[in-house]
Amino acid sequence: MKSVRVGCVKYLNARPLIRGWPAEVEFDHPSALCQRLAKGQLDVALVSSFEFLRNPIYRIVDDVSISSDGPVYSVVVAYRGAFSDVEEIELDPASETAVNLLRCLLAELGLTPRLSGGISEDAGLTRARLIIGDQAISFRQKHASEFQFWDLGEQWKKLTGLPFVYALWLIRPDVLDAKSIAQRLRGIRDENLADIQVIVSDAVDKKQEITREFLDRYYNEHLRFGFGTREKQGLQTFANLCAKHGVLPKKPREFSLL
């Protein structure tokens, strides 16, 4: 295991899937990890599910994901006024999954705001912003009274009735001991979920901006860490909608599971 090059997103939602890995882990933003995995600079990485849909050469660690079955809290569009009046949404370039989920949701709902790169200092009444991960948590807690929040996990569940899969453990096809790596990653997930209060205690912000009460809700109510039948259906539905709306080419994709 020590020779395996492992990458992981550096968000709170990933802690139950990585704490206890017995060797070095390289933490980065999802988009950077996807690039490094594709280049062969990493052997295994917890990355955006869209990376697999775009480049399905990887093997997926079965039964493990970062998902939600309803509101996820940390993947949101922050806006003012009425959401239907929003004319522009500034995108967070860190996660292609969230960006393309937003594209699909807007298209399915018949909404046509402009999507732009970059984050401005202030969002006006007709401009909103997509925020993900720990930045979304921090923003929501600091600006709860100023903005409304369009939760992409909640909107996906309303649209499809299915969970949404944000991230998966992907293993490159040339990694030889992939089965043992997958088994270890499942074991780490199980150990951490069985003692989730240790994760909560480690993650509590010393400034009390992120409290134990919030983390209890986040890990136990908003997030899911399995990749079962319904999650697979959700991911396949996402692939179908990406193809429908021109985000991905129309071609079959098989899940290679370990």
Contacts in CASP RR format, 6 or more apart in sequence:
PFRMAT RR
TARGET T0000
AUTHOR 0000-0000-0000
METHOD contacts of the structure
MODEL  1
MKSVRVGCVKYLNARPLIRGWPAEVEFDHPSALCQRLAKGQLDVALVSSF
EFLRNPIYRIVDDVSISSDGPVYSVVVAYRGAFSDVEEIELDPASETAVN
LLRCLLAELGLTPRLSGGISEDAGLTRARLIIGDQAISFRQKHASEFQFW
DLGEQWKKLTGLPFVYALWLIRPDVLDAKSIAQRLRGIRDENLADIQVIV
SDAVDKKQEITREFLDRYYNEHLRFGFGTREKQGLQTFANLCAKHGVLPK
KPREFSLL
1 21 0 8 1.000
1 22 0 8 1.000
1 23 0 8 1.000
1 180 0 8 1.000
1 181 0 8 1.000
1 184 0 8 1.000
2 22 0 8 1.000
2 23 0 8 1.000
2 24 0 8 1.000
4 23 0 8 1.000
4 43 0 8 1.000
4 44 0 8 1.000
4 175 0 8 1.000
4 177 0 8 1.000
4 181 0 8 1.000
5 26 0 8 1.000
5 41 0 8 1.000
5 42 0 8 1.000
5 43 0 8 1.000
5 44 0 8 1.000
6 21 0 8 1.000
6 23 0 8 1.000
6 24 0 8 1.000
6 25 0 8 1.000
6 26 0 8 1.000
6 42 0 8 1.000
6 43 0 8 1.000
6 44 0 8 1.000
6 45 0 8 1.000
7 25 0 8 1.000
7 26 0 8 1.000
7 27 0 8 1.000
7 28 0 8 1.000
7 33 0 8 1.000
7 36 0 8 1.000
7 37 0 8 1.000
7 42 0 8 1.000
7 44 0 8 1.000
7 45 0 8 1.000
7 46 0 8 1.000
8 14 0 8 1.000
8 17 0 8 1.000
8 18 0 8 1.000
8 25 0 8 1.000
8 26 0 8 1.000
8 27 0 8 1.000
8 33 0 8 1.000
8 45 0 8 1.000
8 46 0 8 1.000
9 27 0 8 1.000
9 28 0 8 1.000
9 29 0 8 1.000
9 30 0 8 1.000
9 33 0 8 1.000
9 46 0 8 1.000
9 47 0 8 1.000
9 167 0 8 1.000
10 27 0 8 1.000
10 28 0 8 1.000
10 29 0 8 1.000
10 134 0 8 1.000
11 74 0 8 1.000
11 133 0 8 1.000
11 134 0 8 1.000
12 74 0 8 1.000
12 133 0 8 1.000
12 134 0 8 1.000
12 137 0 8 1.000
12 203 0 8 1.000
12 210 0 8 1.000
12 215 0 8 1.000
12 218 0 8 1.000
13 66 0 8 1.000
13 74 0 8 1.000
13 133 0 8 1.000
13 166 0 8 1.000
13 167 0 8 1.000
13 218 0 8 1.000
13 223 0 8 1.000
14 46 0 8 1.000
14 66 0 8 1.000
14 167 0 8 1.000
15 192 0 8 1.000
15 199 0 8 1.000
15 202 0 8 1.000
15 203 0 8 1.000
16 189 0 8 1.000
16 192 0 8 1.000
16 193 0 8 1.000
16 196 0 8 1.000
16 199 0 8 1.000
16 219 0 8 1.000
16 225 0 8 1.000
17 46 0 8 1.000
17 64 0 8 1.000
17 66 0 8 1.000
17 169 0 8 1.000
17 185 0 8 1.000
17 188 0 8 1.000
17 189 0 8 1.000
17 192 0 8 1.000
17 225 0 8 1.000
18 25 0 8 1.000
18 46 0 8 1.000
18 188 0 8 1.000
19 188 0 8 1.000
19 192 0 8 1.000
19 198 0 8 1.000
19 199 0 8 1.000
19 202 0 8 1.000
20 188 0 8 1.000
20 191 0 8 1.000
20 192 0 8 1.000
21 184 0 8 1.000
21 185 0 8 1.000
21 188 0 8 1.000
26 36 0 8 1.000
26 42 0 8 1.000
28 36 0 8 1.000
29 94 0 8 1.000
29 95 0 8 1.000
30 47 0 8 1.000
30 48 0 8 1.000
30 94 0 8 1.000
30 95 0 8 1.000
30 96 0 8 1.000
30 97 0 8 1.000
30 167 0 8 1.000
31 48 0 8 1.000
31 93 0 8 1.000
31 94 0 8 1.000
31 95 0 8 1.000
31 96 0 8 1.000
33 42 0 8 1.000
33 45 0 8 1.000
33 46 0 8 1.000
33 47 0 8 1.000
34 45 0 8 1.000
34 47 0 8 1.000
34 48 0 8 1.000
34 51 0 8 1.000
34 96 0 8 1.000
36 42 0 8 1.000
36 45 0 8 1.000
37 45 0 8 1.000
37 47 0 8 1.000
37 51 0 8 1.000
37 58 0 8 1.000
37 170 0 8 1.000
37 172 0 8 1.000
38 51 0 8 1.000
38 55 0 8 1.000
40 172 0 8 1.000
42 172 0 8 1.000
43 171 0 8 1.000
43 172 0 8 1.000
43 175 0 8 1.000
43 181 0 8 1.000
44 169 0 8 1.000
44 170 0 8 1.000
44 171 0 8 1.000
44 172 0 8 1.000
44 175 0 8 1.000
44 181 0 8 1.000
44 185 0 8 1.000
45 169 0 8 1.000
45 170 0 8 1.000
46 66 0 8 1.000
46 167 0 8 1.000
46 168 0 8 1.000
46 169 0 8 1.000
46 170 0 8 1.000
47 167 0 8 1.000
47 168 0 8 1.000
47 170 0 8 1.000
48 95 0 8 1.000
48 96 0 8 1.000
48 97 0 8 1.000
48 98 0 8 1.000
48 166 0 8 1.000
48 167 0 8 1.000
49 65 0 8 1.000
49 97 0 8 1.000
49 165 0 8 1.000
49 166 0 8 1.000
49 167 0 8 1.000
49 168 0 8 1.000
49 235 0 8 1.000
49 238 0 8 1.000
50 96 0 8 1.000
50 97 0 8 1.000
50 100 0 8 1.000
50 238 0 8 1.000
50 242 0 8 1.000
51 58 0 8 1.000
51 96 0 8 1.000
51 97 0 8 1.000
51 170 0 8 1.000
52 58 0 8 1.000
52 60 0 8 1.000
52 168 0 8 1.000
52 170 0 8 1.000
53 235 0 8 1.000
53 238 0 8 1.000
53 239 0 8 1.000
53 242 0 8 1.000
53 248 0 8 1.000
53 253 0 8 1.000
54 96 0 8 1.000
54 248 0 8 1.000
56 253 0 8 1.000
56 254 0 8 1.000
56 256 0 8 1.000
57 172 0 8 1.000
57 173 0 8 1.000
58 170 0 8 1.000
58 171 0 8 1.000
58 172 0 8 1.000
58 173 0 8 1.000
58 256 0 8 1.000
59 170 0 8 1.000
59 171 0 8 1.000
59 172 0 8 1.000
59 173 0 8 1.000
59 178 0 8 1.000
59 182 0 8 1.000
59 256 0 8 1.000
59 257 0 8 1.000
59 258 0 8 1.000
60 168 0 8 1.000
60 169 0 8 1.000
60 170 0 8 1.000
60 171 0 8 1.000
60 227 0 8 1.000
60 255 0 8 1.000
60 256 0 8 1.000
60 257 0 8 1.000
60 258 0 8 1.000
61 168 0 8 1.000
61 169 0 8 1.000
61 170 0 8 1.000
61 171 0 8 1.000
61 181 0 8 1.000
61 182 0 8 1.000
61 185 0 8 1.000
61 186 0 8 1.000
61 227 0 8 1.000
61 257 0 8 1.000
61 258 0 8 1.000
62 182 0 8 1.000
62 186 0 8 1.000
62 227 0 8 1.000
62 257 0 8 1.000
62 258 0 8 1.000
63 186 0 8 1.000
63 226 0 8 1.000
63 227 0 8 1.000
63 228 0 8 1.000
64 168 0 8 1.000
64 169 0 8 1.000
64 185 0 8 1.000
64 186 0 8 1.000
64 189 0 8 1.000
64 225 0 8 1.000
64 226 0 8 1.000
64 227 0 8 1.000
65 165 0 8 1.000
65 166 0 8 1.000
65 167 0 8 1.000
65 168 0 8 1.000
65 169 0 8 1.000
65 224 0 8 1.000
65 225 0 8 1.000
65 226 0 8 1.000
65 227 0 8 1.000
65 231 0 8 1.000
66 165 0 8 1.000
66 166 0 8 1.000
66 167 0 8 1.000
66 168 0 8 1.000
66 223 0 8 1.000
66 224 0 8 1.000
66 225 0 8 1.000
67 163 0 8 1.000
67 164 0 8 1.000
67 165 0 8 1.000
67 166 0 8 1.000
67 223 0 8 1.000
67 224 0 8 1.000
67 225 0 8 1.000
67 226 0 8 1.000
67 227 0 8 1.000
67 231 0 8 1.000
68 153 0 8 1.000
68 157 0 8 1.000
68 163 0 8 1.000
68 164 0 8 1.000
68 166 0 8 1.000
68 222 0 8 1.000
68 223 0 8 1.000
68 224 0 8 1.000
69 157 0 8 1.000
69 162 0 8 1.000
69 163 0 8 1.000
69 224 0 8 1.000
69 230 0 8 1.000
70 151 0 8 1.000
70 153 0 8 1.000
70 154 0 8 1.000
70 156 0 8 1.000
70 157 0 8 1.000
70 163 0 8 1.000
70 164 0 8 1.000
70 222 0 8 1.000
71 151 0 8 1.000
71 153 0 8 1.000
71 154 0 8 1.000
71 157 0 8 1.000
71 222 0 8 1.000
72 151 0 8 1.000
72 152 0 8 1.000
72 153 0 8 1.000
72 154 0 8 1.000
72 164 0 8 1.000
72 166 0 8 1.000
72 222 0 8 1.000
72 223 0 8 1.000
73 136 0 8 1.000
73 137 0 8 1.000
73 140 0 8 1.000
73 151 0 8 1.000
73 218 0 8 1.000
73 222 0 8 1.000
74 132 0 8 1.000
74 133 0 8 1.000
74 134 0 8 1.000
74 136 0 8 1.000
74 137 0 8 1.000
74 218 0 8 1.000
74 222 0 8 1.000
75 95 0 8 1.000
75 98 0 8 1.000
75 101 0 8 1.000
75 131 0 8 1.000
75 132 0 8 1.000
75 133 0 8 1.000
75 136 0 8 1.000
75 151 0 8 1.000
75 152 0 8 1.000
75 153 0 8 1.000
75 166 0 8 1.000
76 130 0 8 1.000
76 131 0 8 1.000
76 136 0 8 1.000
76 140 0 8 1.000
76 149 0 8 1.000
76 150 0 8 1.000
76 151 0 8 1.000
76 152 0 8 1.000
77 83 0 8 1.000
77 86 0 8 1.000
77 89 0 8 1.000
77 102 0 8 1.000
77 128 0 8 1.000
77 129 0 8 1.000
77 130 0 8 1.000
77 131 0 8 1.000
77 149 0 8 1.000
77 150 0 8 1.000
77 152 0 8 1.000
78 123 0 8 1.000
78 128 0 8 1.000
78 129 0 8 1.000
78 131 0 8 1.000
78 139 0 8 1.000
78 140 0 8 1.000
78 143 0 8 1.000
78 147 0 8 1.000
78 148 0 8 1.000
78 149 0 8 1.000
79 86 0 8 1.000
79 89 0 8 1.000
79 123 0 8 1.000
79 128 0 8 1.000
79 129 0 8 1.000
79 147 0 8 1.000
79 148 0 8 1.000
79 149 0 8 1.000
79 150 0 8 1.000
80 123 0 8 1.000
80 124 0 8 1.000
80 125 0 8 1.000
80 128 0 8 1.000
80 146 0 8 1.000
80 147 0 8 1.000
80 148 0 8 1.000
81 125 0 8 1.000
81 148 0 8 1.000
83 111 0 8 1.000
83 128 0 8 1.000
83 148 0 8 1.000
83 150 0 8 1.000
84 111 0 8 1.000
85 125 0 8 1.000
85 126 0 8 1.000
86 111 0 8 1.000
86 113 0 8 1.000
86 126 0 8 1.000
86 127 0 8 1.000
86 128 0 8 1.000
87 113 0 8 1.000
87 114 0 8 1.000
87 126 0 8 1.000
87 127 0 8 1.000
88 113 0 8 1.000
88 114 0 8 1.000
88 115 0 8 1.000
88 116 0 8 1.000
88 126 0 8 1.000
88 127 0 8 1.000
88 128 0 8 1.000
89 102 0 8 1.000
89 113 0 8 1.000
89 114 0 8 1.000
89 115 0 8 1.000
89 116 0 8 1.000
89 127 0 8 1.000
89 128 0 8 1.000
89 129 0 8 1.000
89 130 0 8 1.000
90 116 0 8 1.000
90 117 0 8 1.000
90 118 0 8 1.000
90 119 0 8 1.000
90 120 0 8 1.000
90 123 0 8 1.000
90 127 0 8 1.000
90 128 0 8 1.000
90 129 0 8 1.000
90 130 0 8 1.000
91 99 0 8 1.000
91 102 0 8 1.000
91 115 0 8 1.000
91 116 0 8 1.000
91 117 0 8 1.000
91 118 0 8 1.000
91 129 0 8 1.000
91 130 0 8 1.000
92 98 0 8 1.000
92 99 0 8 1.000
92 119 0 8 1.000
92 129 0 8 1.000
92 130 0 8 1.000
92 131 0 8 1.000
92 132 0 8 1.000
92 135 0 8 1.000
93 99 0 8 1.000
93 117 0 8 1.000
93 118 0 8 1.000
94 132 0 8 1.000
95 132 0 8 1.000
95 166 0 8 1.000
97 166 0 8 1.000
97 167 0 8 1.000
98 130 0 8 1.000
98 132 0 8 1.000
98 152 0 8 1.000
98 166 0 8 1.000
99 115 0 8 1.000
99 130 0 8 1.000
100 242 0 8 1.000
100 247 0 8 1.000
101 152 0 8 1.000
101 153 0 8 1.000
101 156 0 8 1.000
101 164 0 8 1.000
101 238 0 8 1.000
102 115 0 8 1.000
102 130 0 8 1.000
102 152 0 8 1.000
103 115 0 8 1.000
103 245 0 8 1.000
103 247 0 8 1.000
104 238 0 8 1.000
104 241 0 8 1.000
104 242 0 8 1.000
104 244 0 8 1.000
104 245 0 8 1.000
104 247 0 8 1.000
105 152 0 8 1.000
105 155 0 8 1.000
105 156 0 8 1.000
105 159 0 8 1.000
106 112 0 8 1.000
106 113 0 8 1.000
107 241 0 8 1.000
107 244 0 8 1.000
107 245 0 8 1.000
108 159 0 8 1.000
108 241 0 8 1.000
109 155 0 8 1.000
109 159 0 8 1.000
113 128 0 8 1.000
119 129 0 8 1.000
120 127 0 8 1.000
120 129 0 8 1.000
123 129 0 8 1.000
123 147 0 8 1.000
128 150 0 8 1.000
131 139 0 8 1.000
137 210 0 8 1.000
137 214 0 8 1.000
137 218 0 8 1.000
138 209 0 8 1.000
138 210 0 8 1.000
139 147 0 8 1.000
140 149 0 8 1.000
141 209 0 8 1.000
141 210 0 8 1.000
141 214 0 8 1.000
142 209 0 8 1.000
152 164 0 8 1.000
153 164 0 8 1.000
156 162 0 8 1.000
156 164 0 8 1.000
157 163 0 8 1.000
157 164 0 8 1.000
160 234 0 8 1.000
160 237 0 8 1.000
162 230 0 8 1.000
162 233 0 8 1.000
162 234 0 8 1.000
162 237 0 8 1.000
163 224 0 8 1.000
163 230 0 8 1.000
163 231 0 8 1.000
163 234 0 8 1.000
164 234 0 8 1.000
164 238 0 8 1.000
165 227 0 8 1.000
165 231 0 8 1.000
165 234 0 8 1.000
165 235 0 8 1.000
165 238 0 8 1.000
168 227 0 8 1.000
169 182 0 8 1.000
169 185 0 8 1.000
171 178 0 8 1.000
171 181 0 8 1.000
171 182 0 8 1.000
171 258 0 8 1.000
175 181 0 8 1.000
178 258 0 8 1.000
179 258 0 8 1.000
181 258 0 8 1.000
182 258 0 8 1.000
189 225 0 8 1.000
189 226 0 8 1.000
192 198 0 8 1.000
192 199 0 8 1.000
193 225 0 8 1.000
196 219 0 8 1.000
196 220 0 8 1.000
199 215 0 8 1.000
199 219 0 8 1.000
200 212 0 8 1.000
200 215 0 8 1.000
200 216 0 8 1.000
200 219 0 8 1.000
201 212 0 8 1.000
203 210 0 8 1.000
203 215 0 8 1.000
204 210 0 8 1.000
204 211 0 8 1.000
204 212 0 8 1.000
204 215 0 8 1.000
205 211 0 8 1.000
224 231 0 8 1.000
232 255 0 8 1.000
235 255 0 8 1.000
236 253 0 8 1.000
239 248 0 8 1.000
239 253 0 8 1.000
242 248 0 8 1.000
243 249 0 8 1.000
243 250 0 8 1.000
243 251 0 8 1.000
END
